[in-house]
Amino acid sequence: MKELLLLILLCGIFYAAWSLWREQQGGQEQIHPDLLRAAGGNRALAQRTLKYLHQKYPEKSTQWCREKAIYDLYRDHGSPSNAGRFRRSSSIGRREVKENLWIAGLALWVSHSFLSLINRLRP
């Protein structure tokens, strides 16, 4: 009798765990295979990109956002054959150079101002 109760209890626990797992799986947004391929199999990247596009273009349809996401991912990560592999180039863009120069100039200005202040305060 105890074995039967234990078996029923284990079946109930298994069923509850399975139901919870299925509910979590069903709650996830289904990702189109082409979008998943463009993201290199990275489900989180595909979902983030799609969510971002839905927020940025709320008036556009889901299909439009999906196609835009696929286009953007291929554009940023290379051709469909290179999907999921980030391009590693040694070139630096103009914007990055400008930002780095601005930060270096700011650091020089702050250090020069600090040293000037210290020199003025010396007796």
Biopython code that builds the backbone (N, CA, C, O; Angstrom):
import numpy as np
from Bio.PDB.StructureBuilder import StructureBuilder

atoms = [
    (1, "MET", "N", (0.816, -1.184, 0.000)),
    (1, "MET", "CA", (0.000, 0.000, 0.000)),
    (1, "MET", "C", (0.870, 1.261, 0.000)),
    (1, "MET", "O", (0.575, 2.228, -0.702)),
    (2, "LYS", "N", (1.958, 1.238, 0.806)),
    (2, "LYS", "CA", (2.850, 2.391, 0.866)),
    (2, "LYS", "C", (3.535, 2.626, -0.484)),
    (2, "LYS", "O", (3.750, 3.765, -0.899)),
    (3, "GLU", "N", (3.872, 1.525, -1.156)),
    (3, "GLU", "CA", (4.524, 1.655, -2.446)),
    (3, "GLU", "C", (3.607, 2.312, -3.472)),
    (3, "GLU", "O", (4.055, 3.112, -4.293)),
    (4, "LEU", "N", (2.336, 1.972, -3.421)),
    (4, "LEU", "CA", (1.367, 2.546, -4.337)),
    (4, "LEU", "C", (1.212, 4.047, -4.090)),
    (4, "LEU", "O", (1.171, 4.830, -5.039)),
    (5, "LEU", "N", (1.125, 4.448, -2.829)),
    (5, "LEU", "CA", (1.024, 5.870, -2.483)),
    (5, "LEU", "C", (2.291, 6.628, -2.902)),
    (5, "LEU", "O", (2.216, 7.747, -3.408)),
    (6, "LEU", "N", (3.426, 6.017, -2.690)),
    (6, "LEU", "CA", (4.690, 6.635, -3.086)),
    (6, "LEU", "C", (4.755, 6.801, -4.606)),
    (6, "LEU", "O", (5.208, 7.833, -5.101)),
    (7, "LEU", "N", (4.309, 5.796, -5.336)),
    (7, "LEU", "CA", (4.289, 5.866, -6.791)),
    (7, "LEU", "C", (3.343, 6.971, -7.281)),
    (7, "LEU", "O", (3.681, 7.716, -8.200)),
    (8, "ILE", "N", (2.174, 7.074, -6.673)),
    (8, "ILE", "CA", (1.217, 8.127, -7.040)),
    (8, "ILE", "C", (1.792, 9.499, -6.714)),
    (8, "ILE", "O", (1.640, 10.433, -7.501)),
    (9, "LEU", "N", (2.444, 9.634, -5.575)),
    (9, "LEU", "CA", (3.059, 10.895, -5.187)),
    (9, "LEU", "C", (4.172, 11.282, -6.160)),
    (9, "LEU", "O", (4.256, 12.440, -6.569)),
    (10, "LEU", "N", (5.023, 10.332, -6.535)),
    (10, "LEU", "CA", (6.090, 10.606, -7.499)),
    (10, "LEU", "C", (5.519, 10.993, -8.869)),
    (10, "LEU", "O", (6.028, 11.899, -9.528)),
    (11, "CYS", "N", (4.460, 10.299, -9.285)),
    (11, "CYS", "CA", (3.818, 10.651, -10.562)),
    (11, "CYS", "C", (3.243, 12.064, -10.496)),
    (11, "CYS", "O", (3.346, 12.814, -11.467)),
    (12, "GLY", "N", (2.645, 12.434, -9.378)),
    (12, "GLY", "CA", (2.095, 13.784, -9.212)),
    (12, "GLY", "C", (3.191, 14.842, -9.255)),
    (12, "GLY", "O", (3.022, 15.887, -9.884)),
    (13, "ILE", "N", (4.310, 14.577, -8.591)),
    (13, "ILE", "CA", (5.435, 15.521, -8.604)),
    (13, "ILE", "C", (6.000, 15.646, -10.013)),
    (13, "ILE", "O", (6.297, 16.749, -10.473)),
    (14, "PHE", "N", (6.147, 14.519, -10.696)),
    (14, "PHE", "CA", (6.650, 14.535, -12.065)),
    (14, "PHE", "C", (5.712, 15.325, -12.978)),
    (14, "PHE", "O", (6.162, 16.132, -13.791)),
    (15, "TYR", "N", (4.400, 15.086, -12.836)),
    (15, "TYR", "CA", (3.435, 15.779, -13.672)),
    (15, "TYR", "C", (3.448, 17.283, -13.398)),
    (15, "TYR", "O", (3.349, 18.075, -14.335)),
    (16, "ALA", "N", (3.568, 17.690, -12.135)),
    (16, "ALA", "CA", (3.607, 19.111, -11.793)),
    (16, "ALA", "C", (4.859, 19.770, -12.379)),
    (16, "ALA", "O", (4.789, 20.870, -12.927)),
    (17, "ALA", "N", (5.995, 19.095, -12.260)),
    (17, "ALA", "CA", (7.239, 19.637, -12.812)),
    (17, "ALA", "C", (7.154, 19.730, -14.336)),
    (17, "ALA", "O", (7.591, 20.718, -14.926)),
    (18, "TRP", "N", (6.595, 18.705, -14.966)),
    (18, "TRP", "CA", (6.453, 18.705, -16.424)),
    (18, "TRP", "C", (5.515, 19.818, -16.885)),
    (18, "TRP", "O", (5.791, 20.499, -17.872)),
    (19, "SER", "N", (4.394, 20.001, -16.160)),
    (19, "SER", "CA", (3.442, 21.064, -16.509)),
    (19, "SER", "C", (4.077, 22.435, -16.372)),
    (19, "SER", "O", (3.874, 23.304, -17.220)),
    (20, "LEU", "N", (4.836, 22.631, -15.320)),
    (20, "LEU", "CA", (5.510, 23.907, -15.116)),
    (20, "LEU", "C", (6.522, 24.166, -16.220)),
    (20, "LEU", "O", (6.618, 25.281, -16.732)),
    (21, "TRP", "N", (7.269, 23.145, -16.583)),
    (21, "TRP", "CA", (8.256, 23.281, -17.652)),
    (21, "TRP", "C", (7.576, 23.617, -18.979)),
    (21, "TRP", "O", (8.047, 24.491, -19.707)),
    (22, "ARG", "N", (6.467, 22.930, -19.305)),
    (22, "ARG", "CA", (5.740, 23.176, -20.549)),
    (22, "ARG", "C", (5.160, 24.590, -20.573)),
    (22, "ARG", "O", (5.142, 25.245, -21.615)),
    (23, "GLU", "N", (4.685, 25.052, -19.413)),
    (23, "GLU", "CA", (4.125, 26.398, -19.330)),
    (23, "GLU", "C", (5.212, 27.440, -19.600)),
    (23, "GLU", "O", (4.976, 28.424, -20.302)),
    (24, "GLN", "N", (6.385, 27.222, -19.045)),
    (24, "GLN", "CA", (7.487, 28.148, -19.279)),
    (24, "GLN", "C", (7.927, 28.114, -20.737)),
    (24, "GLN", "O", (8.245, 29.156, -21.309)),
    (25, "GLN", "N", (7.948, 26.945, -21.338)),
    (25, "GLN", "CA", (8.325, 26.834, -22.738)),
    (25, "GLN", "C", (7.282, 27.481, -23.641)),
    (25, "GLN", "O", (7.624, 28.137, -24.625)),
    (26, "GLY", "N", (6.029, 27.298, -23.309)),
    (26, "GLY", "CA", (4.960, 27.884, -24.103)),
    (26, "GLY", "C", (4.885, 29.382, -23.936)),
    (26, "GLY", "O", (4.417, 30.075, -24.840)),
    (27, "GLY", "N", (5.331, 29.903, -22.810)),
    (27, "GLY", "CA", (5.302, 31.333, -22.562)),
    (27, "GLY", "C", (6.343, 32.084, -23.367)),
    (27, "GLY", "O", (6.226, 33.292, -23.573)),
    (28, "GLN", "N", (7.355, 31.374, -23.821)),
    (28, "GLN", "CA", (8.389, 32.028, -24.608)),
    (28, "GLN", "C", (7.867, 32.301, -26.008)),
    (28, "GLN", "O", (7.105, 31.517, -26.575)),
    (29, "GLU", "N", (8.289, 33.411, -26.538)),
    (29, "GLU", "CA", (7.912, 33.786, -27.891)),
    (29, "GLU", "C", (8.571, 32.825, -28.869)),
    (29, "GLU", "O", (9.766, 32.543, -28.771)),
    (30, "GLN", "N", (7.788, 32.330, -29.802)),
    (30, "GLN", "CA", (8.353, 31.469, -30.833)),
    (30, "GLN", "C", (9.157, 32.335, -31.795)),
    (30, "GLN", "O", (8.674, 33.363, -32.269)),
    (31, "ILE", "N", (10.357, 31.924, -32.073)),
    (31, "ILE", "CA", (11.243, 32.695, -32.936)),
    (31, "ILE", "C", (11.273, 32.048, -34.313)),
    (31, "ILE", "O", (11.431, 30.834, -34.443)),
    (32, "HIS", "N", (11.121, 32.868, -35.321)),
    (32, "HIS", "CA", (11.143, 32.389, -36.699)),
    (32, "HIS", "C", (12.519, 31.781, -36.991)),
    (32, "HIS", "O", (13.536, 32.340, -36.579)),
    (33, "PRO", "N", (12.562, 30.668, -37.680)),
    (33, "PRO", "CA", (13.849, 29.997, -37.955)),
    (33, "PRO", "C", (14.860, 30.884, -38.686)),
    (33, "PRO", "O", (16.059, 30.806, -38.420)),
    (34, "ASP", "N", (14.374, 31.737, -39.616)),
    (34, "ASP", "CA", (15.302, 32.618, -40.334)),
    (34, "ASP", "C", (15.938, 33.642, -39.397)),
    (34, "ASP", "O", (17.119, 33.965, -39.523)),
    (35, "LEU", "N", (15.136, 34.150, -38.452)),
    (35, "LEU", "CA", (15.671, 35.107, -37.478)),
    (35, "LEU", "C", (16.680, 34.426, -36.562)),
    (35, "LEU", "O", (17.724, 34.994, -36.242)),
    (36, "LEU", "N", (16.364, 33.221, -36.148)),
    (36, "LEU", "CA", (17.287, 32.466, -35.294)),
    (36, "LEU", "C", (18.578, 32.165, -36.047)),
    (36, "LEU", "O", (19.659, 32.215, -35.460)),
    (37, "ARG", "N", (18.483, 31.855, -37.329)),
    (37, "ARG", "CA", (19.665, 31.591, -38.156)),
    (37, "ARG", "C", (20.503, 32.866, -38.297)),
    (37, "ARG", "O", (21.732, 32.816, -38.239)),
    (38, "ALA", "N", (19.827, 34.014, -38.483)),
    (38, "ALA", "CA", (20.542, 35.286, -38.628)),
    (38, "ALA", "C", (21.274, 35.652, -37.350)),
    (38, "ALA", "O", (22.321, 36.298, -37.389)),
    (39, "ALA", "N", (20.718, 35.237, -36.210)),
    (39, "ALA", "CA", (21.352, 35.505, -34.921)),
    (39, "ALA", "C", (22.386, 34.444, -34.574)),
    (39, "ALA", "O", (22.938, 34.459, -33.474)),
    (40, "GLY", "N", (22.649, 33.544, -35.474)),
    (40, "GLY", "CA", (23.651, 32.514, -35.233)),
    (40, "GLY", "C", (23.229, 31.519, -34.175)),
    (40, "GLY", "O", (24.071, 30.931, -33.497)),
    (41, "GLY", "N", (21.910, 31.326, -34.027)),
    (41, "GLY", "CA", (21.404, 30.389, -33.033)),
    (41, "GLY", "C", (21.259, 30.995, -31.650)),
    (41, "GLY", "O", (20.833, 30.313, -30.718)),
    (42, "ASN", "N", (21.604, 32.252, -31.507)),
    (42, "ASN", "CA", (21.517, 32.929, -30.212)),
    (42, "ASN", "C", (20.090, 33.430, -30.014)),
    (42, "ASN", "O", (19.718, 34.487, -30.525)),
    (43, "ARG", "N", (19.296, 32.665, -29.271)),
    (43, "ARG", "CA", (17.883, 32.968, -29.054)),
    (43, "ARG", "C", (17.702, 34.298, -28.327)),
    (43, "ARG", "O", (16.795, 35.064, -28.656)),
    (44, "ALA", "N", (18.549, 34.578, -27.350)),
    (44, "ALA", "CA", (18.429, 35.822, -26.586)),
    (44, "ALA", "C", (18.686, 37.036, -27.476)),
    (44, "ALA", "O", (17.992, 38.047, -27.365)),
    (45, "LEU", "N", (19.687, 36.939, -28.360)),
    (45, "LEU", "CA", (19.981, 38.035, -29.283)),
    (45, "LEU", "C", (18.809, 38.273, -30.228)),
    (45, "LEU", "O", (18.437, 39.418, -30.485)),
    (46, "ALA", "N", (18.235, 37.204, -30.739)),
    (46, "ALA", "CA", (17.097, 37.327, -31.647)),
    (46, "ALA", "C", (15.911, 37.982, -30.942)),
    (46, "ALA", "O", (15.262, 38.860, -31.511)),
    (47, "GLN", "N", (15.625, 37.563, -29.715)),
    (47, "GLN", "CA", (14.507, 38.141, -28.964)),
    (47, "GLN", "C", (14.758, 39.608, -28.635)),
    (47, "GLN", "O", (13.851, 40.433, -28.752)),
    (48, "ARG", "N", (15.978, 39.938, -28.224)),
    (48, "ARG", "CA", (16.301, 41.340, -27.898)),
    (48, "ARG", "C", (16.159, 42.226, -29.126)),
    (48, "ARG", "O", (15.607, 43.324, -29.050)),
    (49, "THR", "N", (16.660, 41.745, -30.256)),
    (49, "THR", "CA", (16.583, 42.538, -31.484)),
    (49, "THR", "C", (15.135, 42.763, -31.890)),
    (49, "THR", "O", (14.755, 43.879, -32.245)),
    (50, "LEU", "N", (14.332, 41.722, -31.840)),
    (50, "LEU", "CA", (12.927, 41.834, -32.206)),
    (50, "LEU", "C", (12.183, 42.756, -31.242)),
    (50, "LEU", "O", (11.373, 43.578, -31.670)),
    (51, "LYS", "N", (12.451, 42.626, -29.957)),
    (51, "LYS", "CA", (11.799, 43.479, -28.952)),
    (51, "LYS", "C", (12.179, 44.946, -29.162)),
    (51, "LYS", "O", (11.329, 45.832, -29.075)),
    (52, "TYR", "N", (13.453, 45.191, -29.437)),
    (52, "TYR", "CA", (13.923, 46.554, -29.674)),
    (52, "TYR", "C", (13.213, 47.170, -30.878)),
    (52, "TYR", "O", (12.788, 48.324, -30.830)),
    (53, "LEU", "N", (13.087, 46.391, -31.961)),
    (53, "LEU", "CA", (12.445, 46.914, -33.166)),
    (53, "LEU", "C", (10.961, 47.161, -32.948)),
    (53, "LEU", "O", (10.412, 48.121, -33.489)),
    (54, "HIS", "N", (10.292, 46.303, -32.155)),
    (54, "HIS", "CA", (8.882, 46.532, -31.838)),
    (54, "HIS", "C", (8.712, 47.827, -31.046)),
    (54, "HIS", "O", (7.736, 48.552, -31.239)),
    (55, "GLN", "N", (9.666, 48.118, -30.149)),
    (55, "GLN", "CA", (9.584, 49.349, -29.367)),
    (55, "GLN", "C", (9.921, 50.568, -30.215)),
    (55, "GLN", "O", (9.307, 51.624, -30.059)),
    (56, "LYS", "N", (10.891, 50.427, -31.108)),
    (56, "LYS", "CA", (11.310, 51.554, -31.919)),
    (56, "LYS", "C", (10.290, 51.883, -33.009)),
    (56, "LYS", "O", (10.077, 53.050, -33.336)),
    (57, "TYR", "N", (9.664, 50.849, -33.567)),
    (57, "TYR", "CA", (8.678, 51.020, -34.636)),
    (57, "TYR", "C", (7.358, 50.363, -34.236)),
    (57, "TYR", "O", (7.008, 49.317, -34.783)),
    (58, "PRO", "N", (6.621, 50.951, -33.300)),
    (58, "PRO", "CA", (5.385, 50.306, -32.839)),
    (58, "PRO", "C", (4.299, 50.227, -33.909)),
    (58, "PRO", "O", (3.395, 49.396, -33.816)),
    (59, "GLU", "N", (4.382, 51.082, -34.919)),
    (59, "GLU", "CA", (3.352, 51.084, -35.963)),
    (59, "GLU", "C", (3.576, 49.996, -37.007)),
    (59, "GLU", "O", (2.681, 49.712, -37.803)),
    (60, "LYS", "N", (4.749, 49.388, -37.013)),
    (60, "LYS", "CA", (5.075, 48.370, -38.016)),
    (60, "LYS", "C", (4.567, 46.999, -37.582)),
    (60, "LYS", "O", (4.389, 46.731, -36.394)),
    (61, "SER", "N", (4.337, 46.139, -38.569)),
    (61, "SER", "CA", (3.832, 44.796, -38.290)),
    (61, "SER", "C", (4.940, 43.901, -37.741)),
    (61, "SER", "O", (6.127, 44.216, -37.826)),
    (62, "THR", "N", (4.513, 42.783, -37.178)),
    (62, "THR", "CA", (5.467, 41.806, -36.643)),
    (62, "THR", "C", (6.345, 41.248, -37.757)),
    (62, "THR", "O", (7.543, 41.044, -37.562)),
    (63, "GLN", "N", (5.757, 41.002, -38.919)),
    (63, "GLN", "CA", (6.528, 40.471, -40.042)),
    (63, "GLN", "C", (7.591, 41.481, -40.480)),
    (63, "GLN", "O", (8.727, 41.105, -40.769)),
    (64, "TRP", "N", (7.218, 42.768, -40.529)),
    (64, "TRP", "CA", (8.184, 43.799, -40.919)),
    (64, "TRP", "C", (9.343, 43.842, -39.928)),
    (64, "TRP", "O", (10.506, 43.914, -40.324)),
    (65, "CYS", "N", (9.015, 43.798, -38.628)),
    (65, "CYS", "CA", (10.060, 43.835, -37.594)),
    (65, "CYS", "C", (10.966, 42.616, -37.703)),
    (65, "CYS", "O", (12.180, 42.723, -37.534)),
    (66, "ARG", "N", (10.374, 41.457, -37.988)),
    (66, "ARG", "CA", (11.173, 40.242, -38.126)),
    (66, "ARG", "C", (12.119, 40.360, -39.316)),
    (66, "ARG", "O", (13.297, 40.021, -39.203)),
    (67, "GLU", "N", (11.618, 40.836, -40.453)),
    (67, "GLU", "CA", (12.465, 40.982, -41.633)),
    (67, "GLU", "C", (13.554, 42.026, -41.417)),
    (67, "GLU", "O", (14.683, 41.856, -41.877)),
    (68, "LYS", "N", (13.216, 43.104, -40.718)),
    (68, "LYS", "CA", (14.205, 44.147, -40.403)),
    (68, "LYS", "C", (15.271, 43.584, -39.471)),
    (68, "LYS", "O", (16.457, 43.869, -39.640)),
    (69, "ALA", "N", (14.855, 42.786, -38.488)),
    (69, "ALA", "CA", (15.811, 42.173, -37.562)),
    (69, "ALA", "C", (16.761, 41.249, -38.309)),
    (69, "ALA", "O", (17.966, 41.260, -38.057)),
    (70, "ILE", "N", (16.229, 40.455, -39.220)),
    (70, "ILE", "CA", (17.066, 39.550, -40.012)),
    (70, "ILE", "C", (18.056, 40.355, -40.843)),
    (70, "ILE", "O", (19.242, 40.029, -40.897)),
    (71, "TYR", "N", (17.562, 41.408, -41.489)),
    (71, "TYR", "CA", (18.431, 42.263, -42.299)),
    (71, "TYR", "C", (19.526, 42.883, -41.438)),
    (71, "TYR", "O", (20.700, 42.861, -41.809)),
    (72, "ASP", "N", (19.139, 43.442, -40.275)),
    (72, "ASP", "CA", (20.114, 44.100, -39.396)),
    (72, "ASP", "C", (21.166, 43.123, -38.882)),
    (72, "ASP", "O", (22.351, 43.451, -38.826)),
    (73, "LEU", "N", (20.729, 41.927, -38.509)),
    (73, "LEU", "CA", (21.685, 40.945, -37.992)),
    (73, "LEU", "C", (22.662, 40.503, -39.073)),
    (73, "LEU", "O", (23.856, 40.375, -38.806)),
    (74, "TYR", "N", (22.177, 40.269, -40.285)),
    (74, "TYR", "CA", (23.081, 39.906, -41.367)),
    (74, "TYR", "C", (24.014, 41.061, -41.711)),
    (74, "TYR", "O", (25.190, 40.851, -42.009)),
    (75, "ARG", "N", (23.480, 42.290, -41.668)),
    (75, "ARG", "CA", (24.305, 43.458, -41.970)),
    (75, "ARG", "C", (25.420, 43.609, -40.931)),
    (75, "ARG", "O", (26.569, 43.883, -41.276)),
    (76, "ASP", "N", (25.068, 43.429, -39.664)),
    (76, "ASP", "CA", (26.041, 43.633, -38.592)),
    (76, "ASP", "C", (27.011, 42.472, -38.426)),
    (76, "ASP", "O", (28.157, 42.676, -38.024)),
    (77, "HIS", "N", (26.570, 41.267, -38.728)),
    (77, "HIS", "CA", (27.400, 40.089, -38.472)),
    (77, "HIS", "C", (27.875, 39.390, -39.730)),
    (77, "HIS", "O", (28.506, 38.337, -39.647)),
    (78, "GLY", "N", (27.591, 39.942, -40.870)),
    (78, "GLY", "CA", (28.073, 39.349, -42.101)),
    (78, "GLY", "C", (26.980, 38.652, -42.872)),
    (78, "GLY", "O", (25.802, 38.731, -42.524)),
    (79, "SER", "N", (27.380, 37.979, -43.909)),
    (79, "SER", "CA", (26.442, 37.294, -44.794)),
    (79, "SER", "C", (25.812, 36.105, -44.081)),
    (79, "SER", "O", (26.272, 35.714, -43.008)),
    (80, "PRO", "N", (24.761, 35.525, -44.666)),
    (80, "PRO", "CA", (24.130, 34.361, -44.031)),
    (80, "PRO", "C", (25.111, 33.241, -43.732)),
    (80, "PRO", "O", (24.930, 32.510, -42.758)),
    (81, "SER", "N", (26.144, 33.093, -44.549)),
    (81, "SER", "CA", (27.118, 32.028, -44.281)),
    (81, "SER", "C", (27.989, 32.367, -43.074)),
    (81, "SER", "O", (28.574, 31.476, -42.459)),
    (82, "ASN", "N", (28.078, 33.658, -42.735)),
    (82, "ASN", "CA", (28.880, 34.075, -41.585)),
    (82, "ASN", "C", (28.020, 34.428, -40.381)),
    (82, "ASN", "O", (28.525, 35.006, -39.418)),
    (83, "ALA", "N", (26.741, 34.097, -40.411)),
    (83, "ALA", "CA", (25.850, 34.479, -39.317)),
    (83, "ALA", "C", (26.348, 33.906, -38.003)),
    (83, "ALA", "O", (26.749, 32.745, -37.924)),
    (84, "GLY", "N", (26.315, 34.728, -36.989)),
    (84, "GLY", "CA", (26.755, 34.288, -35.671)),
    (84, "GLY", "C", (28.220, 34.522, -35.424)),
    (84, "GLY", "O", (28.680, 34.421, -34.286)),
    (85, "ARG", "N", (28.968, 34.834, -36.471)),
    (85, "ARG", "CA", (30.396, 35.116, -36.298)),
    (85, "ARG", "C", (30.601, 36.603, -36.453)),
    (85, "ARG", "O", (30.305, 37.179, -37.500)),
    (86, "PHE", "N", (31.101, 37.211, -35.424)),
    (86, "PHE", "CA", (31.312, 38.647, -35.452)),
    (86, "PHE", "C", (32.560, 38.949, -36.258)),
    (86, "PHE", "O", (33.577, 38.265, -36.141)),
    (87, "ARG", "N", (32.466, 39.987, -37.079)),
    (87, "ARG", "CA", (33.640, 40.385, -37.850)),
    (87, "ARG", "C", (34.651, 41.007, -36.913)),
    (87, "ARG", "O", (34.319, 41.858, -36.088)),
    (88, "ARG", "N", (35.860, 40.578, -37.051)),
    (88, "ARG", "CA", (36.928, 41.119, -36.229)),
    (88, "ARG", "C", (37.845, 41.924, -37.129)),
    (88, "ARG", "O", (38.746, 41.378, -37.766)),
    (89, "SER", "N", (37.611, 43.207, -37.177)),
    (89, "SER", "CA", (38.464, 44.053, -38.001)),
    (89, "SER", "C", (39.274, 44.951, -37.090)),
    (89, "SER", "O", (38.832, 45.320, -36.002)),
    (90, "SER", "N", (40.447, 45.291, -37.540)),
    (90, "SER", "CA", (41.317, 46.125, -36.728)),
    (90, "SER", "C", (41.078, 47.599, -36.973)),
    (90, "SER", "O", (41.661, 48.439, -36.287)),
    (91, "SER", "N", (40.229, 47.936, -37.942)),
    (91, "SER", "CA", (39.984, 49.344, -38.232)),
    (91, "SER", "C", (39.068, 49.958, -37.180)),
    (91, "SER", "O", (38.191, 49.297, -36.624)),
    (92, "ILE", "N", (39.298, 51.231, -36.929)),
    (92, "ILE", "CA", (38.506, 51.971, -35.956)),
    (92, "ILE", "C", (37.713, 53.014, -36.727)),
    (92, "ILE", "O", (38.253, 53.681, -37.610)),
    (93, "GLY", "N", (36.450, 53.155, -36.401)),
    (93, "GLY", "CA", (35.599, 54.115, -37.082)),
    (93, "GLY", "C", (35.916, 55.547, -36.668)),
    (93, "GLY", "O", (36.533, 55.788, -35.630)),
    (94, "ARG", "N", (35.483, 56.488, -37.498)),
    (94, "ARG", "CA", (35.729, 57.907, -37.216)),
    (94, "ARG", "C", (35.118, 58.340, -35.897)),
    (94, "ARG", "O", (35.733, 59.080, -35.129)),
    (95, "ARG", "N", (33.921, 57.881, -35.644)),
    (95, "ARG", "CA", (33.247, 58.273, -34.406)),
    (95, "ARG", "C", (34.040, 57.824, -33.182)),
    (95, "ARG", "O", (34.194, 58.576, -32.219)),
    (96, "GLU", "N", (34.539, 56.591, -33.230)),
    (96, "GLU", "CA", (35.319, 56.063, -32.114)),
    (96, "GLU", "C", (36.614, 56.859, -31.924)),
    (96, "GLU", "O", (37.028, 57.111, -30.792)),
    (97, "VAL", "N", (37.248, 57.250, -33.021)),
    (97, "VAL", "CA", (38.466, 58.056, -32.935)),
    (97, "VAL", "C", (38.152, 59.405, -32.299)),
    (97, "VAL", "O", (38.885, 59.869, -31.426)),
    (98, "LYS", "N", (37.054, 60.039, -32.740)),
    (98, "LYS", "CA", (36.666, 61.336, -32.171)),
    (98, "LYS", "C", (36.379, 61.220, -30.683)),
    (98, "LYS", "O", (36.802, 62.069, -29.898)),
    (99, "GLU", "N", (35.662, 60.172, -30.292)),
    (99, "GLU", "CA", (35.347, 59.985, -28.877)),
    (99, "GLU", "C", (36.613, 59.770, -28.058)),
    (99, "GLU", "O", (36.761, 60.335, -26.974)),
    (100, "ASN", "N", (37.522, 58.956, -28.577)),
    (100, "ASN", "CA", (38.765, 58.695, -27.852)),
    (100, "ASN", "C", (39.617, 59.956, -27.733)),
    (100, "ASN", "O", (40.211, 60.207, -26.684)),
    (101, "LEU", "N", (39.678, 60.745, -28.799)),
    (101, "LEU", "CA", (40.428, 62.002, -28.741)),
    (101, "LEU", "C", (39.791, 62.979, -27.757)),
    (101, "LEU", "O", (40.494, 63.673, -27.023)),
    (102, "TRP", "N", (38.476, 63.033, -27.742)),
    (102, "TRP", "CA", (37.783, 63.918, -26.814)),
    (102, "TRP", "C", (38.063, 63.502, -25.371)),
    (102, "TRP", "O", (38.322, 64.355, -24.522)),
    (103, "ILE", "N", (38.014, 62.217, -25.090)),
    (103, "ILE", "CA", (38.281, 61.722, -23.736)),
    (103, "ILE", "C", (39.725, 62.000, -23.344)),
    (103, "ILE", "O", (39.990, 62.403, -22.211)),
    (104, "ALA", "N", (40.667, 61.789, -24.268)),
    (104, "ALA", "CA", (42.075, 62.065, -23.966)),
    (104, "ALA", "C", (42.286, 63.551, -23.719)),
    (104, "ALA", "O", (43.017, 63.923, -22.801)),
    (105, "GLY", "N", (41.655, 64.416, -24.529)),
    (105, "GLY", "CA", (41.758, 65.856, -24.315)),
    (105, "GLY", "C", (41.167, 66.280, -22.988)),
    (105, "GLY", "O", (41.726, 67.129, -22.295)),
    (106, "LEU", "N", (40.042, 65.692, -22.636)),
    (106, "LEU", "CA", (39.414, 66.003, -21.353)),
    (106, "LEU", "C", (40.317, 65.578, -20.195)),
    (106, "LEU", "O", (40.458, 66.307, -19.213)),
    (107, "ALA", "N", (40.922, 64.405, -20.315)),
    (107, "ALA", "CA", (41.821, 63.927, -19.261)),
    (107, "ALA", "C", (43.032, 64.847, -19.131)),
    (107, "ALA", "O", (43.466, 65.143, -18.017)),
    (108, "LEU", "N", (43.581, 65.303, -20.259)),
    (108, "LEU", "CA", (44.715, 66.232, -20.204)),
    (108, "LEU", "C", (44.310, 67.565, -19.581)),
    (108, "LEU", "O", (45.055, 68.126, -18.778)),
    (109, "TRP", "N", (43.139, 68.070, -19.943)),
    (109, "TRP", "CA", (42.659, 69.339, -19.395)),
    (109, "TRP", "C", (42.457, 69.244, -17.887)),
    (109, "TRP", "O", (42.846, 70.152, -17.152)),
    (110, "VAL", "N", (41.852, 68.152, -17.419)),
    (110, "VAL", "CA", (41.610, 67.974, -15.982)),
    (110, "VAL", "C", (42.933, 67.868, -15.238)),
    (110, "VAL", "O", (43.107, 68.494, -14.192)),
    (111, "SER", "N", (43.866, 67.084, -15.765)),
    (111, "SER", "CA", (45.153, 66.941, -15.081)),
    (111, "SER", "C", (45.922, 68.259, -15.094)),
    (111, "SER", "O", (46.555, 68.603, -14.095)),
    (112, "HIS", "N", (45.886, 69.004, -16.194)),
    (112, "HIS", "CA", (46.559, 70.303, -16.260)),
    (112, "HIS", "C", (45.929, 71.288, -15.269)),
    (112, "HIS", "O", (46.643, 72.012, -14.576)),
    (113, "SER", "N", (44.595, 71.315, -15.202)),
    (113, "SER", "CA", (43.902, 72.203, -14.266)),
    (113, "SER", "C", (44.234, 71.845, -12.823)),
    (113, "SER", "O", (44.445, 72.725, -11.988)),
    (114, "PHE", "N", (44.278, 70.559, -12.539)),
    (114, "PHE", "CA", (44.597, 70.115, -11.184)),
    (114, "PHE", "C", (46.027, 70.509, -10.807)),
    (114, "PHE", "O", (46.264, 70.990, -9.699)),
    (115, "LEU", "N", (46.982, 70.308, -11.724)),
    (115, "LEU", "CA", (48.366, 70.683, -11.445)),
    (115, "LEU", "C", (48.518, 72.193, -11.304)),
    (115, "LEU", "O", (49.293, 72.652, -10.464)),
    (116, "SER", "N", (47.793, 72.982, -12.109)),
    (116, "SER", "CA", (47.827, 74.445, -11.990)),
    (116, "SER", "C", (47.288, 74.891, -10.642)),
    (116, "SER", "O", (47.828, 75.807, -10.023)),
    (117, "LEU", "N", (46.232, 74.247, -10.191)),
    (117, "LEU", "CA", (45.654, 74.580, -8.887)),
    (117, "LEU", "C", (46.630, 74.266, -7.766)),
    (117, "LEU", "O", (46.764, 75.042, -6.820)),
    (118, "ILE", "N", (47.305, 73.144, -7.866)),
    (118, "ILE", "CA", (48.289, 72.786, -6.840)),
    (118, "ILE", "C", (49.446, 73.781, -6.838)),
    (118, "ILE", "O", (49.911, 74.175, -5.768)),
    (119, "ASN", "N", (49.926, 74.200, -8.021)),
    (119, "ASN", "CA", (51.014, 75.160, -8.103)),
    (119, "ASN", "C", (50.612, 76.511, -7.522)),
    (119, "ASN", "O", (51.444, 77.175, -6.903)),
    (120, "ARG", "N", (49.364, 76.939, -7.702)),
    (120, "ARG", "CA", (48.901, 78.214, -7.130)),
    (120, "ARG", "C", (48.781, 78.164, -5.624)),
    (120, "ARG", "O", (48.973, 79.176, -4.950)),
    (121, "LEU", "N", (48.467, 77.005, -5.092)),
    (121, "LEU", "CA", (48.269, 76.892, -3.650)),
    (121, "LEU", "C", (49.588, 76.734, -2.899)),
    (121, "LEU", "O", (49.620, 76.895, -1.679)),
    (122, "ARG", "N", (50.665, 76.427, -3.594)),
    (122, "ARG", "CA", (51.969, 76.305, -2.943)),
    (122, "ARG", "C", (52.453, 77.676, -2.489)),
    (122, "ARG", "O", (52.271, 78.663, -3.203)),
    (123, "PRO", "N", (53.066, 77.748, -1.311)),
    (123, "PRO", "CA", (53.568, 79.054, -0.842)),
    (123, "PRO", "C", (54.867, 79.463, -1.505)),
    (123, "PRO", "O", (55.401, 80.532, -1.208)),
]
sb = StructureBuilder()
sb.init_structure("model")
sb.init_model(0)
sb.init_chain("A")
sb.init_seg("    ")
for serial, (resi, resn, name, xyz) in enumerate(atoms, 1):
    if name == "N":
        sb.init_residue(resn, " ", resi, " ")
    sb.init_atom(name, np.array(xyz, "f"), 0.0, 1.0, " ", f" {name:<3s}", serial, name[0])
structure = sb.get_structure()
